[in-house]
């Protein structure tokens, strides 16, 4: 919400479409469909991470791609597992099983036309988090997230920190922490938009 407000205040020519403005569940398919139906130029998914029992901390930004290591596959499984909450999930997600490595093969069959732009934006986000917001950056990563695969535009999934880490939970729950994160994403967005407009 705070990131969207930065855009609405400082870039009135940019239309922000929220998948939701309250704490209700929305299917991954509906999120992607909303972006596609509105012909969005950029899809930004903002999350807080969690890894109970591990001392993990830091930000990371994901783009669609093959998870090159077991850790990224585990993240993709956790992220995609919400589809099991959906009614008729087997039909809705075309038999996709978030816990089966074989299901992710379909992601490899369609190389995203938007990968370069997605990577460019993701890099700018992590540079902002590290350089301006003072967060530890775990970097830009690739993983098979359903919601990124189904969007027909450059898209990123941002993990702003770990709620399973008490220090980061406090930071992300605070107004100041949220303002810093939102401002960092906004600066990355502004830089990305300017760059893409100069190319096009």
C-alpha positions as CSV (number, residue, x, y, z in Angstrom):
1,X,0.0,0.0,0.0
2,X,2.8,2.4,0.9
3,X,4.7,1.7,-2.3
4,X,1.5,2.3,-4.4
5,X,1.0,5.5,-2.5
6,X,4.5,6.7,-3.5
7,X,3.7,6.1,-7.1
8,X,0.2,7.7,-7.0
9,X,1.7,10.8,-5.3
10,X,4.8,11.3,-7.3
11,X,3.9,9.8,-10.7
12,X,0.3,10.6,-11.4
13,X,0.6,9.4,-15.0
14,X,1.1,5.8,-13.7
15,X,-2.0,3.7,-12.9
16,X,-1.5,1.4,-9.9
17,X,-3.7,-1.7,-9.9
18,X,-3.8,-3.5,-6.5
19,X,-4.6,-7.2,-6.4
20,X,-6.2,-6.4,-3.0
21,X,-6.2,-3.6,-0.4
22,X,-7.2,-5.8,2.6
23,X,-6.0,-9.0,4.2
24,X,-8.1,-11.5,2.2
25,X,-6.8,-14.4,0.3
26,X,-6.7,-14.2,-3.5
27,X,-5.7,-17.2,-5.7
28,X,-2.4,-17.0,-7.6
29,X,-4.4,-17.5,-10.8
30,X,-6.6,-14.5,-10.0
31,X,-3.6,-12.3,-9.3
32,X,-2.0,-13.1,-12.6
33,X,-5.3,-12.9,-14.5
34,X,-5.9,-9.4,-13.0
35,X,-2.6,-8.2,-14.3
36,X,-3.0,-9.8,-17.7
37,X,-6.6,-8.5,-18.1
38,X,-5.5,-5.0,-17.3
39,X,-2.6,-5.3,-19.7
40,X,-0.2,-4.2,-17.0
41,X,3.3,-3.1,-18.0
42,X,4.9,-4.5,-14.8
43,X,3.8,-7.0,-12.1
44,X,5.2,-6.5,-8.6
45,X,4.4,-9.1,-5.9
46,X,5.5,-7.9,-2.4
47,X,5.9,-10.5,0.3
48,X,7.5,-11.1,3.7
49,X,9.5,-14.4,4.0
50,X,9.5,-17.0,6.7
51,X,11.8,-19.9,7.5
52,X,11.0,-21.2,11.0
53,X,13.9,-22.8,12.8
54,X,16.6,-21.2,10.7
55,X,18.5,-17.9,11.4
56,X,17.7,-16.6,7.9
57,X,17.5,-12.8,7.3
58,X,17.7,-10.3,4.4
59,X,15.9,-9.4,1.2
60,X,15.7,-11.3,-2.0
61,X,13.9,-10.6,-5.3
62,X,12.8,-13.4,-7.5
63,X,12.2,-13.6,-11.3
64,X,10.7,-16.5,-13.2
65,X,13.3,-19.1,-14.1
66,X,14.7,-22.5,-13.2
67,X,15.6,-22.9,-9.5
68,X,19.2,-23.8,-9.8
69,X,19.6,-25.0,-6.2
70,X,17.5,-27.0,-3.7
71,X,17.0,-23.9,-1.6
72,X,15.2,-22.0,-4.4
73,X,13.1,-25.1,-5.2
74,X,12.0,-25.2,-1.5
75,X,11.1,-21.5,-1.7
76,X,9.1,-22.1,-4.9
77,X,7.3,-25.1,-3.3
78,X,6.3,-23.0,-0.2
79,X,5.2,-20.1,-2.3
80,X,3.2,-22.2,-4.8
81,X,1.6,-24.4,-2.1
82,X,-1.1,-21.8,-1.4
83,X,-2.8,-23.2,-4.5
84,X,-3.9,-26.2,-2.4
85,X,-6.3,-23.8,-0.6
86,X,-8.2,-23.1,-3.8
87,X,-11.4,-24.9,-4.8
88,X,-10.9,-27.2,-7.7
89,X,-7.2,-26.5,-7.6
90,X,-6.3,-29.5,-9.8
91,X,-8.5,-28.2,-12.6
92,X,-7.7,-24.6,-12.1
93,X,-3.9,-25.2,-12.1
94,X,-4.0,-27.8,-14.8
95,X,-2.8,-30.7,-12.6
96,X,0.2,-28.7,-11.3
97,X,1.5,-30.2,-8.0
98,X,3.6,-27.7,-6.1
99,X,5.6,-30.4,-4.3
100,X,6.5,-32.4,-7.5
101,X,9.8,-31.5,-9.3
102,X,8.2,-32.9,-12.5
103,X,5.5,-30.3,-12.4
104,X,8.1,-27.6,-12.8
105,X,9.2,-29.0,-16.1
106,X,6.4,-27.0,-17.8
107,X,8.1,-23.8,-16.6
108,X,11.3,-24.8,-18.6
109,X,9.2,-25.3,-21.8
110,X,8.3,-21.6,-22.0
111,X,11.2,-19.2,-21.9
112,X,9.9,-15.9,-20.8
113,X,10.1,-13.1,-23.3
114,X,10.2,-10.7,-20.3
115,X,13.2,-12.2,-18.4
116,X,15.7,-9.6,-19.3
117,X,13.4,-6.7,-18.2
118,X,12.4,-8.6,-15.0
119,X,16.1,-9.2,-14.1
120,X,16.9,-5.5,-14.8
121,X,14.1,-4.4,-12.4
122,X,14.9,-7.0,-9.8
123,X,18.6,-5.9,-9.7
124,X,17.6,-2.3,-9.1
125,X,15.4,-3.3,-6.2
126,X,18.1,-5.3,-4.5
127,X,20.6,-2.4,-5.1
128,X,18.2,0.0,-3.4
129,X,17.7,-2.4,-0.5
130,X,21.4,-2.9,0.0
131,X,22.7,0.6,-0.8
132,X,20.0,3.0,0.4
133,X,17.8,1.1,2.8
134,X,20.7,-0.6,4.6
135,X,19.3,-4.1,4.4
136,X,21.3,-7.3,3.8
137,X,20.6,-8.4,0.2
138,X,20.5,-12.1,-0.5
139,X,20.4,-11.1,-4.2
140,X,18.3,-11.7,-7.3
141,X,17.2,-15.3,-7.7
142,X,15.3,-17.4,-10.2
143,X,12.6,-19.8,-9.2
144,X,9.4,-21.4,-10.7
145,X,6.7,-19.3,-9.1
146,X,3.3,-19.9,-10.7
147,X,2.2,-16.3,-10.4
148,X,5.3,-15.1,-12.2
149,X,5.0,-17.7,-14.9
150,X,1.4,-16.8,-15.7
151,X,1.9,-13.1,-16.0
152,X,2.4,-11.7,-19.6
153,X,4.7,-8.9,-18.6
154,X,8.0,-8.3,-16.7
155,X,7.3,-9.5,-13.2
156,X,9.1,-9.8,-9.9
157,X,8.4,-11.3,-6.5
158,X,10.0,-9.3,-3.7
159,X,10.8,-10.9,-0.3
160,X,11.2,-7.9,2.0
161,X,12.7,-9.9,5.0
162,X,12.0,-12.8,7.3
163,X,9.1,-12.7,9.7
164,X,10.7,-15.7,11.4
165,X,13.6,-13.5,12.4
166,X,12.6,-11.3,15.4
167,X,14.7,-8.3,14.4
168,X,13.4,-8.3,10.8
169,X,9.9,-8.9,12.0
170,X,10.1,-5.8,14.2
171,X,11.6,-3.8,11.3
172,X,8.9,-4.9,8.9
173,X,6.1,-4.3,11.4
174,X,7.2,-0.7,12.1
175,X,6.0,2.3,10.1
176,X,9.6,3.4,9.6
177,X,10.7,0.0,8.2
178,X,7.7,-0.1,5.9
179,X,8.4,3.4,4.7
180,X,12.1,2.6,4.0
181,X,11.2,-0.6,2.1
182,X,8.4,1.2,0.1
183,X,10.7,4.1,-0.8
184,X,13.4,1.7,-1.9
185,X,11.1,-0.2,-4.2
186,X,9.8,3.2,-5.5
187,X,13.2,4.5,-6.4
188,X,14.0,1.2,-8.2
189,X,10.7,1.5,-10.1
190,X,11.3,5.1,-11.1
191,X,14.8,4.3,-12.3
192,X,13.6,1.2,-14.2
193,X,10.7,3.2,-15.8
194,X,13.1,6.0,-17.0
195,X,15.5,3.4,-18.4
196,X,12.8,1.4,-20.2
197,X,11.3,4.6,-21.7
198,X,14.8,5.7,-23.0
199,X,15.2,2.3,-24.7
200,X,11.7,2.3,-26.2
